[in-house]
Amino acid sequence: MIADEFILLAQPWWVNLLVLIPVLSYPVFRKSGIRIAWSQLILVGIFALAFGFVEAAVVIYIRASIGLLPGFQGTLTDVRQLSTGIYRQPFMVIQIPPALTSIEVMREAATIVMLSAVALLAGKTRIERWAVFLWCFALWDSMYYAGLWITVRWPYSLLVSDVLFLIPVPWVSQVWFPLLVSASAIVAVASANAQSRT
């Protein structure tokens, strides 16, 4: 298998600005002194991780339903052996039937609503709610990729391209990019929360 080449920028161009969200949020968290109980962060984190795995399962079902998951009628071992390296995500949007694309857009919107609802319930202030949303989103997104890798061994590399969202247009980047943004968000929330308790 030929390794994918490193691509620095996501498409469209403004998706690259996502990396600034945790960077710019951290000083705001520090200044406002977020004080979210660790037990609360753990509980909403458990929700986010479980939800991320559900999202991975949905994507696996979509791939199987449109014929992009060889071996799905057998075992996970069959899927892993037959599917490794065949995914080229940016081109998958073209292959998804319009009805499923519409449902996928609605699913993505529902995901943001669910993560927002958890943040609204868990945070006391607007800043704490934003911190909880980032925390949940980052854990959800990380578990989404972990869930796909654990089950069907995709992504086989952090340099594989992926369609991140479809709203309002497809966002495309290599897998390392959303994982970097997610890791930065987790660090920003955890460190700001810890420092405000000292």
KOLNU-755493 format. One record per residue: residue in one letter; x, y, z of N, C-alpha, C, O, CB in turn. Coordinates in pm, whole numbers, plus 32768, in hexadecimal, padded with zeros to 4 digits. Each point is the difference from the previous one (the first is absolute). Glycine has a CB too. Layout:
<pts>
aXYZXYZXYZXYZXYZ;...
</pts>
This chain:
<pts>
m80547F8B80007FAC807580008059807C8000805D800980507EEA7F7B802A;i809D80D97F2F804C807C7FF87FCE8060806A7F878015800F80A07FCA7EF9;a8036805B81417FDB805C806C7FC880817FC4802E802F7F9880837F6F80FE;d7EED809A7FAE7FC980807FD68065806E8020804D7FF5805F7EC67FB87FC6;e80EC80BB7F8B805A807180187FC2806080637F86800F800480D97FDA7F15;f7FF5805781367FD2806280627FC6807A7FB9803F80387FA7806F7F7780FE;i7EDB80787F837FBF80777FCA7FE5805B80777FB97FDA805D7FDC7FA97EDE;l80A380F480C27FF6805B80717F76803D80107FCD8009806F812280277F73;l7ED57FF97FB07F84804E80097F837FAE7FE27FFE7FAB7FA78086811C8019;a7F147F56808E7F7D7FC57FEA7FB480567F9A802880707FE17FD47F2F810B;q7F9880297EE27FAB80487FA07F71800180327FD57F9D803B80C180207F06;p7F2080AB80AC802780847FD180608045806180147FD080707F1180417F1A;w8115805C804C806D804080497FDC8020809080557FF580597FF8806A7ED0;w7F377FC980F17FDA802E80867FFC7F8F80667FFE801A80787F7F80997F1C;v80817ED0803E80057F8F805F80838002804E80047FD380727F6A7FA37EF5;n80FB80BD805D8082800880437FFB8059807C80527FF0805B801D7FEC7EC9;l7F32808080E17FF4805980737FD27FB6807E800A8037806E7FC280847EF5;l80027ECC808E7FD57FB2807580707FEB80647FE87FF380787F727F9B7EF7;v8120806E806180727FEA805A800D80758063803C7FF1806A803A7F897EE3;l7F5480F980908007807580587F9C7FFA8073801180458065803D80407ED8;i7F4A7F2C80B67F977FFE806780377FDA80897FEA804B805F7F717F7B7EF0;p80EC7FC980C080357FE28086806A8064802D8009802280767FC77EED7F5E;v807F81217FCD806B805F80207FC780828036803280378062805E7F637EED;l7F07809880717FC2807D802C7FA47FED80787FEA805D804D80247FF37EC9;s7FBD7F3880FB7FA67FE68071804D7FF380837FCE802780697F957F677EFA;y8115803C8098804E7FE9807B8012807F80547FE47FFB807880927F4D7F11;p7FB78128803E800F807780557F7A803380387FFC8038806E80CD80057F0C;v7ECD7FB0803B7F7B802780317FDA7FA780777FCA803180647FF2801D7EB3;f805E7F3180DE7FE47FA4806F80528026807B7FCD8001807180007F487EEB;r80B180D7808D8058802580717FD0808180427FFB8009807A80C77F877F14;k7F1C80D280207FD6808380367F7E7FF4804F7FF2803B806B808080377ED4;s7F2F7F42808C7F7F7FF4804480057F9C80737FA67FFD80557FEB803D7ED4;g80D87F7580DB800E7FA0806D7F967F9480007FB57FF0806180B280C48021;i7F927F007F107F9D7F957FFC80197F9F807380727FDF801F7F7980377EE6;r7FAB7FBF813A80097FA580727F987F927FEF7F987FFF804180BB80BB8058;i7FCC7EEB7F0E7FA57F907FE580337F89805180767FDE7FFA7F5080777F1B;a7FE17F6D813580277F8D805180397F937FA57FCA7FE47F957F8380528118;w81207F8D7F7F803E7F967FAF7F9E7F8D7FED7FFD7FC17F9780E6807F80BE;s7ECD7FA480117F9D7F947FF27F9E80207F907FD47FA67FB880418025813D;q7FC980B47EFC7FA580297F9480437FF27F787FC37FD07FA17FCB80CF80FD;l80F07F8A7F5980487FEF7F81800E7F6D7FDC7FF77FDC7F8A808680F880A2;i7F987ED88038800B7F707FE57F7B7FCA7FCD7FFC7FB37FA080B680378113;l7EE0803D7F8D7F7D7FCE7FD77FDA802E7F737FD27FB07FAF7FEA804E8140;v805780837EF47FE0802D7F7880637FC57F9C7FDF7FEC7F8B7FBF80EA80D1;g80DC7F0F7FD280627FBE7FAB7FD87F727FDC80127FD37F8F809E80BB80D8;i7F177F2B7FFC7FCF7F787FE47F9180057F997FFD7FAE7FA4803F80098145;f7F6880A97F257F9780107F9B803E80187F777FDA7FC07F9E7F8A809D8110;a80FC80007F4B803D80257F7F80477F897FC17FF77FEC7F87802580FE80CA;l802B7EC77FFF80467F8B7FCB7F9D7F987FCA80147FC87F9480A88060810F;a7EDA7FBE7FA97F9C7FA07FD27FBC80337F807FE97FB37FA37FF18000814B;f800780CD7F107FC0803B7F8A805D7FFB7F887FD37FE87F907FA780AF8105;g81087F7D7F7F80617FF67F9480037F757FC3800C7FF17F87807B80BF80E7;f7F6D7EE97FE87FFE7F787FCC7F807FE77FB080047FBD7F9980897FF78129;v7F0280817F6E7F827FF27FB6800F80407F757FD27FC97F9C7FAA8039813D;e80C380747F22801680437F7F80557FA97FA37FE47FF67F88800B80EA80E9;a80787EE17FC580547FA87FAF7FAD7F8B7FCA800E7FDB7F8C80BD806480FD;a7EE07F887FCB7FAA7F927FD47FA3802C7F8F7FEB7FB57FA180207FE88145;v7FBD80DA7F257FA780347F98804B800B7F7A7FCC7FDA7F987FAF80A68117;v80FF7FB27F56804F800D7F85801E7F767FC57FFF7FEF7F86806780E780D1;i7FB57ECA7FFE80197F777FCF7F817FCB7FBC80087FC27F9680A280158123;y7EE280417F847F827FD37FC37FE880447F7A7FD37FC07FA17FCF80178144;i807C80A97F137FEE80487F81805B7FC47F957FD57FE57F907FED80EF80EC;r80BD7F177FA8805D7FC67F9E7FD07F777FD180057FE27F8980B8809A80E4;a7F147F327FF17FCF7F7B7FDA7F85800A7FA77FF37FB57FA080677FEE8137;s7F4C80BA7F497F82800A7FB48015802D7F707FAE7FE17FA97FDF8050812B;i80DF80187F128016802E7F7680717FB37FBA802F80287F967F7F80BA80AE;g807D7EAF7FFA80617FA97FC08091802A800C80537FD67FB07EFB7FF47FB7;l80D2808A80FC808A802C801180467FBC80768064803280327F5980A87F6C;l800D7EB3808D803C7FB9807080087F6B7FDE7FAA7FB280287FFD80F9807E;p80C27F307F0F800D7F737FDB80097FA6807B804180238063803280237ECA;g7F4C7F4980CC80097F9D806B7FA08016807380067FB8806380E2802F7F5E;f7EBE807C80357FAA802180737F9F7F8F80247FCA7FFF806F804980F07F4F;q7FD77EB57FE77FA57F92802180457F91804E7FBF7FA2802F7FC080947F05;g81047FD580DB804C7F9F804E801F8036808A7FAC803F804080B67F667EED;t801780438100802B802F8084804C80847FF28020802B7F927FEB7EE680C1;l8013812D801F8051807A7FFB808A7FE57FC7803C80577FC17F4780018104;t80B07F307F5180817FDB7FC57FF880027F68805D802F7FBD7FD87F44810D;d7F5C805B7EFF7FEC80047F6F7FFF80907FCE804080217F9B7F3E7F08806F;v803A812D803D7FF8808D7FD9808B803E8003802880457FA27EED7FCC80B9;r81367FD880108086803B800D805C7FD27F8F804B80507FC87F977FB98130;q80197F777EE880597FCB7F987FDA80327F758058801C7FAE7FCB7F1A80DF;l7F5C80D67F587FD380267F7A7FF880967FEA8002802E7F8E7F807EFF806E;s8076812080707FE880907FF2807C805680117FFF80757FD97F1E7F608077;t814B7FF57FEA80768052801D803280497F8580207FC47F9A801C7F9C811B;g7FC981237F58803B80517F977FA580227F8C802A80487FA580A57F52809A;i7EB480367FC07FAC80207F8B7FB68083800F7FD280387F9D80157ED6803D;y800E812480A07FB1807980158047807A7FC98078801480167F247F8580B6;r801B80B57EED802D80837FD37F8C805E801D7FB280227FA780EC7F817FA2;q7F59808681347F8B804680337FCD80767FAC7F8880067FE780C97FB480F3;p800480A37EFA7FC880737FB77FAC7FD77F887FA280477FDB8121803C8070;f7F5D7F0D7F7A7FB47FD47F8C7F807FB880287FA77FEC7FAE812E80017FD4;m7F227FEC80FE7F8A7FB8802F7F8480587FFE7F917FCE7FEC81027FA580A2;v7F7B810F7F877F8B805980007FBA7FF87F7A7F8580037FFA80EA809680AB;i7FDD7F5C7EEF7FC87FF57F7A7FB37F7D7FF27F9C7FFA7FBA812080937FE9;q7F737F0A80A17FC27F7C7FF27F877FEC805B7FB57FA17FEC812A800A7FD6;i7F0C80AB809F7F8E7FF1805A7F8380327FB87FFF80707FCB80957FAC8103;p7F047F947F2F7F83802B7FBF7FCA808080418012801480787FBA7EFC7F4D;p7FF181467FED7FCE807F80357FA97FF1807D80088052805B800180047EBD;a7FA37F4380ED7FA97FED807580557FE9807D7FE2803980697F697F667F04;l811D800F808880577FE780738053807B8023801D801880757FED7EF57F4C;t801D81417FDA8049807B801C7FAA8061805080318040805D80547FA27ED0;s7EFC802880B07FA48057804B7FF37FD1809080028051805C7F807FE07ED1;i80727F4D80E77FF77FC9808780838018804C7FFE801F80777F5E7F327F39;e811380A2800C80828017803E800E8090803080338019806D80317F347F02;v7F6E811280418003808D80297FAA8015807C80298046805D7FFB80017EB3;m7F667F7B80F37FAA800C8076803E7FBE807A7FF38031806F7F467FD47EFA;r810C7F8B808280447FBA806E806F8058803980118008807A7FBB7F187F1D;e807E81228011806B8059802F7FC58073805280378023806880547FA17ECF;a7F098076809B7FC0806D804A7FCE7FCD8087800F804480657FAD802C7EC2;a80097F1980DB7FD07FC5807E80747FE680607FF1800F80797F4F7F897F0B;t81328041804780767FEA8055802880808048801B7FFE807880337F4F7EEB;i7FB68122805480258080803E7F988028806880238034806A805380137EC2;v7F0B7FA180B77F95801F806080137FAE807F7FF48035806F7F6D80037ED5;m80BC7F4880AE80127FA980758078802A80547FF78007807B7FA17F3E7F06;l80D880D7803F8076802B804A7FE88088804280308018806F80627F697EF1;s7F2480D6805D7FDF8082803A7FA57FF08079801080468064800880247EBB;a7F887F3C80D87FA37FEA8070804A7FD0807C7FE3802C806F7F677F9F7EEE;v81157FDB809080507FD18071804F8074803D8008800C807A80097F0E7F1D;a8027813A8015804D807380307FA78062804C80298036806780757FB07ED8;l7EE98031808F7FA4805A80437FD87FCB808A7FEE804D805E7FBD7FFF7EC2;l80477F3180EB7FDB7FC4807F80757FFD80647FEB800C80797F6D7F6A7F0C;a81218079804880737FEC805880438080802E80378005806E7FEA7F257F20;g7FDD813F80218045807B80227FA5806280497F8880057FE8810B7FDA7F53;k7FA98070811E7FB28064804B800080867FB87F9B80467FFE809C7F4680D7;t803A80987EF0800D80807FBB800E7FE57F6A80137F8E7FD5805980DE80F7;r7F8B7FFF7EE780107FF37F6F808B7FCA7FDD800D7FAC7FA67F5281138038;i81077F6F806880897FD17FE680107F6E8026803F7FB37FB7801781358071;e7F717EF0804980087F7380287FB57FA77F9D802B7F917FE27FE780B5810E;r7F7E7FEB7EDE7FB57FB37F9C80517FEF7F8080007F957FC37F2880C0809E;w811D80147F7880577FF87F8B80707F9B801980217FB17FA87FAA8140801C;a806F7F1180B3806B7FA380227FCD7F707FFD80427FA77FCB802C810980C3;v7F1C7F397FA97FC87F7880007FE17FD57F7180167F8C7FDD7F898099810A;f802E80357EC67FE57FDE7F7580817FD67FB980047F9A7FBC7F3A81068041;l812C7FB0801480807FDD7FC180327F798032802F7FAD7FB2800981468038;w7FBF7EF88099802B7F82803E7FB47F8A7FC1803C7F9E7FD57FF980DB8104;c7F487F927F247FAD7F957FC8801A7FEB7F6B800E7F8F7FD27F4480A480D9;f80B5803B7F0B80177FF57F7180867FBB7FE480097FA97FAA7F6D81288030;a80F17F56807080857FC87FEB80047F6A8021803A7FB27FB5802A812F807F;l7F5F7EF8803B7FFD7F7280247FAA7FB17F9F80247F917FD87FFE80AB811A;w7F6C7FFD7EE77FA87FBF7F9E804B7FE87F7D7FFD7F917FCA7F3A80DD80A0;d810D7FF97F6380467FF67F8180737F9C800880157FB27FA37FAC813A802B;s80887F1680A080707FA280117FCD7F708004803A7FA77FC28048810980BA;m7F117F3A7FCE7FC97F7880097FC37FD47F7B80007F897FE17FD4809B8112;y7FFA80387EBF7FCD7FDE7F7C806E7FBC7FAE7FEB7F957FC77F72812E8042;y81197F7D7FF2806E7FC47FB480347F81804280227FA07FBC801B81437FF3;a7FC97F1D80D6802C7F8780477F9F7F8E7FE780297F8E7FEA8045810080C8;g7F107F907F517F9B7F997FE7800B7FC57F757FF37F877FEE7F7880ED80B1;l80AC7FE17EFE80137FCE7F78807D7FA97FF680007F987FBF7F8C81347FE7;w80DF7F60809B807B7FB27FF87FF27F7B8049802D7F997FCD8057813C8023;i7F407F2D80857FF07F85804E7FAC7F997FB3801F7F8980027FF380FD80D3;t7F877FA77EE77FA57FA27FBE802B7FD97F7480087F897FE17F4480DA80A5;v80D17FFE7F24801E7FDE7F73808E80297FD580227FF97F8A7EEB80228046;r8143800F8091808D80267FE6800E80757F9E805F80087FB37FDF7F0C8079;w7F6081467FDA800B807D7FB67FF7807080677FAC7FF680597FEE7FA87ED1;p80B480C780CF8063801F7F98807F7FAE8013802E7FEC80717F7480FD7F7C;y80967EEA7FA8807B7FB28007807A80598010806E7FCE80177F277F837F5C;s805781338082806D806180107FC3808680267F8E801E7FDC81047F687F7B;l7FBA80CA80F17FD2808780208004805C7F877FCD8070800580837F6F80E4;l7FEB7FF17EAA8009804F7F857F8F7FE27F9E7FFF80357F9180F77FD0808E;v7EAC7FA8800A7F8D7FE27FAC7FA2807980027FEA803D8068802A7EC97FC8;s7FB6811C7F5D7FA0806E7FF77F787FD280307FDA7F8C7FF180A580D87F4F;d7F387FFA80FB7F7B7FE280357FA380757FE6802C80737FF580387EF780BC;v7F1C80797F467F9A80687FFB7FD5801680907FC57FA7803E7FEB801B7ED5;l806D80B481247FE6801B808C7F6E802280197FC37FCB805D812680847FBA;f7EDF80077F997F74802A800A7FCE80207F75804E80147FA37FD380468148;l7F5D7FAC7F087FC280237F807FB8808780077FCD80307F9A80187EDD8035;i8017813080A87FB5807C8013805E80788003805C7FFD80517EF47F86802F;p80A480E37F317FA180117F9280317FC17F7E7FB37FED7FA2800180E580CA;v80CE7F0E7F90803D7FBB7F8E805D7F96803A8020800780777FD180C87EEF;p803B7ECF804A805D7F9C80378083803D80318040804E7FB97F5A7F0A7FAD;w808D8084811480818028803A805C7F887FEF7FDF7F92802E7FB88112807C;v80DA7F6F7F16805B7F907FE5808A801F80398037806C7FEA7F487F5A7F45;s80B77FDA811A808A800C803180357F74801A7FB67F9E7FFB801D8146806B;q80AD7F157FB680397F82802C7FDA7FEA80927FE48060804980DD7FB47F12;v7F3F7F7080D07FD07FDC808680518042806E7FCA801C806B7FEA7F0B7F38;w80CB80F480478052803D806A7FC88088802A800E8028807380BB7F5F7F34;f7EF780C07FFC7FD28088801E7F918003806A801080468064802D7FFA7EB4;p7F537F7780D77F9B8003806A80327FC680847FD6802C806B7F7D7FC27EE4;l81077FB080A980387FC9807C80598065804780038003807B7FF37F187F21;l80538137801A8050806B803B7FA780688043801A802A807180977FB17EE1;v7EE5804D80697FA3806280397FBF7FC6807E7FF4804680657FE1801B7EB6;s80027F2180E07FC17FC1807480627FF580767FDC801F80717F8F7F607EF3;a810F8056808180627FF6806C801B8088803D800E800C807A805B7F2E7F14;s7FA0812D80208017808980327F8C802D805780158042806780727FF37ECD;a7EFE7FAA80A57F8B8026804E7FFE7FB880877FE1803E80667F9F7FEB7EC6;i80A17F5880D580057FB4807E8067803B805E7FE5801180777FD47F1F7F10;v80BD80EF8044806A803B80537FD6808A803280168020807580987F617F09;a7F1680D0802D7FD7808880277F9B7FFC8072800F80488062801B80077EB4;v7F717F5E80DE7F997FF8806780387FC580817FEB8037806C7F667FB07EE2;a80F77FAA80A780357FBD80788062805A804B7FF9800D807A7FE97F147F14;s807A811D80298066805280457FC4807F803980278029806E80877F7C7EF8;a7EF6809B80547FC0807980367FAE7FDF807C7FFF804B80617FFB801A7EB9;n7FC07F2A80E17FAF7FD5807280597FDF80787FDF802480717F717F837EF1;a811E80168086805D7FDD806C803F807C803C800D800B807A80207F1B7F18;q7FFB8139801A8044807980317FA1805A804D802C8046805B806F7FAE7EE5;s7EE5800B809F7FA3805580497FDF7FC780897FC2804380537FE080087ED3;r80887F3880F37FE77FC2808280798008805B7FFC7FD280727F637F957F20;t810F80D5803C8078800B8056800680868047805E8019804B801B7F4D7F1B;
</pts>
